[in-house]
Amino acid sequence: MLRWVALILLLLLIGLQLKLWGRHGGMHEVDALRVAVQKQHDENDRLIQRNEALGADVKDLKNGEQAVEARARSELGLIKPGEVFYQVVEKPAAGSSSPAPATSSSGQ
């Protein structure tokens, strides 16, 4: 009788070890899930930093005229009345060919 109990316990131990080290639900899957969780934490941290920066931009744009003016100048190319706008165009490099003609996006 004791021999049968020991044999059943040994088979149960072998079965559990196979389950533990096997592919489905085993240690390999646990390691893969840990890596996936770490990647998600890193992505969340990056997105939190981006959201904080965007929140600071929104706060500046709501409260400060300087932020609105700086954004209008850099993104829209706006100038104040009485200011003179200078655009510096660099000469093309000696080895490059002539610039390609500009295309119009008016859809004509």
C-alpha positions as a printed Julia matrix, in Angstrom:
108×3 Matrix{Float64}:
  0.0    0.0     0.0
  2.77   2.42    0.94
  4.52   1.64   -2.33
  1.43   2.67   -4.35
  1.09   5.96   -2.44
  4.78   6.74   -3.06
  4.38   5.9    -6.76
  1.28   8.12   -7.08
  3.06  10.97   -5.29
  6.11  10.56   -7.54
  3.93  10.66  -10.69
  2.12  13.7    -9.34
  5.46  15.42   -8.69
  6.64  14.66  -12.24
  3.38  15.96  -13.68
  3.63  19.2   -11.69
  7.23  19.69  -12.79
  6.23  19.23  -16.42
  3.46  21.8   -15.97
  5.87  24.21  -14.25
  8.58  24.03  -16.91
  6.3   23.49  -19.91
  5.29  26.19  -22.36
  1.64  26.74  -21.52
  1.32  28.48  -18.15
  4.87  27.69  -17.11
  7.96  29.67  -16.27
  8.53  30.76  -19.89
  5.15  32.43  -19.97
  5.77  34.09  -16.61
  9.07  35.52  -17.87
  7.42  36.77  -21.07
  4.68  38.45  -19.05
  7.25  40.12  -16.78
  9.03  41.56  -19.81
  5.71  42.77  -21.26
  4.76  44.42  -17.96
  8.13  46.18  -17.76
  7.76  47.49  -21.33
  4.28  48.77  -20.5
  5.59  50.52  -17.37
  8.3   52.21  -19.45
  5.75  53.3   -22.06
  3.44  54.62  -19.34
  6.28  56.63  -17.79
  7.12  58.13  -21.18
  3.49  59.05  -21.79
  3.16  60.58  -18.32
  6.16  62.83  -19.02
  4.68  63.83  -22.38
  1.32  64.6   -20.78
  2.98  66.73  -18.11
  4.83  68.7   -20.78
  1.64  69.19  -22.78
 -0.2   70.24  -19.6
  2.49  72.85  -18.93
  2.12  74.13  -22.51
 -1.64  74.4   -22.1
 -1.22  76.27  -18.81
  1.26  78.68  -20.44
 -1.03  79.27  -23.4
 -4.02  79.94  -21.14
 -2.22  82.28  -18.76
  0.6   83.94  -20.66
  0.56  86.18  -23.69
  4.24  85.53  -24.31
  3.65  81.83  -24.92
  0.92  82.55  -27.46
  3.12  85.12  -29.21
  6.15  82.78  -29.27
  4.07  79.94  -30.72
  2.5   82.22  -33.35
  5.94  83.46  -34.39
  7.58  80.03  -34.59
  4.73  77.95  -36.02
  2.78  80.48  -38.08
  5.52  82.94  -39.04
  3.59  85.95  -37.74
  5.25  89.32  -37.15
  4.15  92.41  -35.25
  3.17  95.61  -37.03
  6.25  97.74  -37.65
  8.66  94.78  -37.59
 10.71  93.88  -40.63
 10.94  90.23  -41.66
 14.2   88.95  -43.1
 14.52  85.49  -44.61
 18.01  84.11  -45.15
 18.29  81.64  -48.02
 21.48  79.61  -48.13
 23.19  78.89  -51.43
 22.96  75.26  -52.57
 26.07  73.13  -52.14
 28.48  73.06  -55.11
 27.94  69.34  -55.85
 24.14  69.4   -55.75
 21.94  69.93  -58.78
 19.47  72.77  -59.15
 16.5   72.67  -56.76
 13.39  70.82  -57.93
 10.47  73.03  -58.96
  7.93  73.63  -56.22
  4.61  71.89  -56.65
  1.3   73.47  -55.84
 -1.16  71.73  -53.55
 -4.17  73.72  -54.77
 -5.51  70.73  -56.7
 -5.76  72.41  -60.1
